[in-house]
Amino acid sequence: MSQAARGIESAADDAESVLEDTGPAQASGFGVVHVDPPQPYAEGVGVLAESGAAFVGVLRAFAMNISASAEGYAADDAANTSTVTNAGGNL
């Protein structure tokens, strides 16, 4: 589980690095006809970038939850190992 959490965190890092380069292109020197029509698309790219950033946040939270669960299982396993070992010692 810890390895899966690290993999998810790595995927979030990769996605975040791609998002840093995501944004609307700046068109200049082409006149009003070529600059104004792309505006809805530029806004859409901004929305996509925001959505991607939110997804990265969800991935990071998911990775943290998996990591916390793994730590909980490890503690439980250690306690159960001790219980089983002690029980076997009384035989």
Beta strands, then each sheet from edge to edge (+ up, - down):
end
